[in-house]
C-alpha cells in the first residue's frame, strides 16, 4: 500500500528541495524541488516500507527543516 505525504505549510524561503529519509537521516532520497505549498507526494520504494521516516526540506537559503512521521 502506498504512503502519501502532504506538506500543508512550511516556514522558510521557497523554493524547497524535498527529501524523504530513513529514521536516522543517514539515507535520503530526493523527491523534487517545489515552490507550491501545499504539496503531496507518494513515498517511493523502498522508503515506503519504513515504519518511521524523516521528511527533510531545504529552503532557498540552505535552511534545513525536518519532521518525523510514520
C-alpha positions as semicolon CSV with decimal commas, in nm:
position;residue;x (nm);y (nm);z (nm)
1;X;0,000;0,000;0,000
2;X;0,139;0,337;-0,095
3;X;0,202;0,611;0,160
4;X;0,121;0,971;0,080
5;X;0,291;1,268;0,243
6;X;0,118;1,606;0,250
7;X;0,308;1,923;0,327
8;X;0,038;2,168;0,429
9;X;0,257;2,457;0,542
10;X;0,623;2,538;0,586
11;X;0,833;2,829;0,706
12;X;1,135;2,941;0,510
13;X;1,206;3,080;0,166
14;X;1,087;2,893;-0,143
15;X;1,171;2,701;-0,347
16;X;1,214;2,392;-0,128
17;X;1,412;2,076;-0,205
18;X;1,206;1,784;-0,072
19;X;1,366;1,462;0,057
20;X;1,242;1,150;0,235
21;X;1,495;0,994;0,473
22;X;1,524;0,688;0,694
23;X;1,471;0,741;1,066
24;X;1,839;0,824;1,124
25;X;1,856;1,066;0,827
26;X;2,159;0,869;0,706
27;X;1,996;0,777;0,376
28;X;1,784;1,037;0,199
29;X;1,608;1,026;-0,137
30;X;1,549;1,345;-0,334
31;X;1,184;1,385;-0,434
32;X;1,160;1,724;-0,608
33;X;1,204;2,099;-0,584
34;X;0,880;2,290;-0,534
35;X;0,754;2,638;-0,462
36;X;0,395;2,515;-0,439
37;X;0,264;2,451;-0,088
38;X;0,051;2,255;-0,010
39;X;0,237;1,971;-0,182
40;X;0,154;1,598;-0,176
41;X;0,367;1,308;-0,295
42;X;0,387;0,931;-0,273
43;X;0,681;0,782;-0,081
44;X;0,886;0,578;-0,334
45;X;1,015;0,224;-0,271
46;X;1,195;0,109;-0,064
47;X;1,126;0,408;0,167
48;X;0,753;0,327;0,157
49;X;0,830;0,021;0,372
50;X;0,972;0,226;0,661
51;X;0,766;0,246;0,979
52;X;0,932;0,576;1,073
53;X;1,076;0,829;0,832
54;X;1,202;1,186;0,824
55;X;1,069;1,447;0,586
56;X;1,350;1,690;0,505
57;X;1,313;2,023;0,328
58;X;1,599;2,253;0,232
59;X;1,488;2,608;0,155
60;X;1,642;2,858;-0,088
61;X;1,872;2,991;0,186
62;X;2,004;2,645;0,275
63;X;1,799;2,611;0,598
64;X;1,704;2,250;0,679
65;X;1,353;2,182;0,803
66;X;1,270;1,830;0,927
67;X;0,968;1,645;1,058
68;X;0,938;1,284;1,172
69;X;0,645;1,072;1,063
70;X;0,534;0,716;1,048
